[in-house]
Amino acid sequence: MEKVRICPVCGREVTDRNRKYCCEECSKKGYIRNQIKRNKERDQRLKEEKEKRAGRQKRESSLQELARKAREAGMTYGQYVAMDYARIRRE
């Protein structure tokens, strides 16, 4: 006995066991439905990942940290590094 499938788009019977849809038109509609579903799932996943990342603080690199310290001291990065280098040389 041959298994009869139902077309998920229009509800007609599909007798060919290698096909999911009854005709080319339903196949195209089904493909579009699946794309929309996958896009919604992907968008939801990306939104959740973005919210998860938003809660974390970014780590500052050593260069960024030195530049921030220089600005706080009222100097440029080069002046701050030169001052630090001179301090190390004196020790």
Secondary structure, 3 states (H helix, E strand, C coil): CCCCEECCCCCCEECCCCCCCCCHHHHHHHHHHHHHHHHHHHHHHHHHHHHHHHCCCCCCCHHHHHHHHHHHCCCCHHHHHHHHHHHHHHC
